[in-house]
Amino acid sequence: MGYIALLKKRELEKERLRGEALKEAERLSALLQREFKYETLYLIGSVVEGKGFTRHSDIDFVVRGLNETLFFKLFAFLLKNSIFNIDLKPWEGLDEVSRIRVEREGRVLS
């Protein structure tokens, strides 16, 4: 297999994994809606951006309006119910620049 063909194969694999991660994020969002009360769940990072997602990447979420006492319970729920690594940030813990970026570049799931 030539170098160009190998690069194309790797890019196709990254895109396939990204597609799986998108489906997983949507599935997790549906589960969370049934289990927790929060205002908004955002999907951010390489899954949304469409570049650089690999088998070592994680699914990045930001949750807004969740009772802070439930943050680690929700995070554990995500980790338990996903085949992907998960990163979760509370909206309320973000600085203003990060909040603007999440609203501009993130994808609202629920």
N, C-alpha and C positions, 0 to 999 in steps of 0.2 A: 504494500500500500504506500503510495506516495505521500509526501509531506502535506500537500494541499488537501488531498483526500482525508488524511488523518485530522487535519484542522477542521474540515467541514463536519466530519463525524463527531468530533468533540463539541462543536457548536450545536449540532442537532441534539446531542445528549443533554447539554445544558438547557436547551429550550424545552425538551421533554420533561426534565426534572422541574423546571420552573412551572410548567403547566400542571404537573402533579401538585406542586406546592400551592398554586392558586386554588385548585379544587379543594385541597386540604384546608386552606384558610377559610373558604366559604363553608365547608362542613363544620369546622370548629365554631365559626360564628353562629351557625344555626343551633349548635349544642349549647353555646353560652347563653343565647337568648332565652332558652328554656330554664337554665339553672341560676342565672344571676340577673340582677337589675343594675343597669348602667345606662348612660346617655348615648355614647357612640363608641364603636370599635373601628379603629383605623388599621389598615394594612400598609406598612411602609417598607422601605429598603429594596433589596435586589429583586424580590419577587415582583414588585410593582414596576421598578425601573426597567426590568427586562434585560439586564446585563449583569454578568458576573455570578449568576446563581449556579452553585455546584452542589455535589452531594454532601459537602461539608458546611453548606450555608444553613442559616436558620430562617424561620418565618418570624418577621418582626411585627409586633402589634403595639398599638397605643390605645389604652382604654380611658375613656373620659366619663366622669360622673359616677364612678364606682365608689361605694363606701370604702374608705381606706382600710377598714378592718378586714375587708374581704379580698384585698389585693393578692395576698399570698395563697389564699384558697383558690382563687380564680387561676393564678399562675400554675399551681400544682395540678389543677383540673386540665389545663391545656397540655402540660407535660405528660400527664397520664394518658391522655386521649389522642396523642399524635405520634406518628412515626417520624416526624421531623423534629429537629431541635427548635426550641421556641425562645424568643426574647420578648419580654413584655415590659412596657414602661407606662407609668401613670401620667395622664395628661397634666394633672395638677402639679407634678414634679418637674415639668419641663419649663425651660426659660421661654421668654416671649419669641425669640428668633426660632427656636425649635417648634413652637406651636404654629407659627406662621408657615414653616416648612411642611409640617404634617398636614395642615389644611390645604396647602397648595399642591403638594406632591403625593400625599397619601390617598389611599382608596378607602372610602367609607364602606364597611361591610354590614354594620347594623347599628 
